Amino acid sequence: MQPKVYAKYAVLGKWHSLRQDVCLDELWTLESHWNPKAKNKHSTAFGIPQFLDQTWVDYHYPIRPKSALTQITAGLDYISARYGNPCTALKHEKREGWY
């Protein structure tokens, strides 16, 4: 399954809102362009959600998982726990330059 399709179904299942999917798409396009191999030159940020190595550990995932679907699942877990939903995470990203 394509990463964006997987994410759309996951978002609809979790938040029951197409608006949240639009926000997630914008957020992760800003962060990584949905590239599961994306790396930040200035930090350990990696993958679609651009998690730092410690964030992968904190959410009980292997550091830098190769699977886009694993990255998406982890990213949605993080967004839910920290921001409540993707639109709130996107607002933080736009205000602070990170989420």
Secondary structure, DSSP 4 states (H G I P E B T S, - for coil): --HHHHHHHHHHHHH--HHHHHHHHHHHHHHHTT-TT-B-TTSS-BTTTTB-HHHHHHTT--SS-S-HHHHHHHHHHHHHHHTSSHHHHHHHHHHHS--
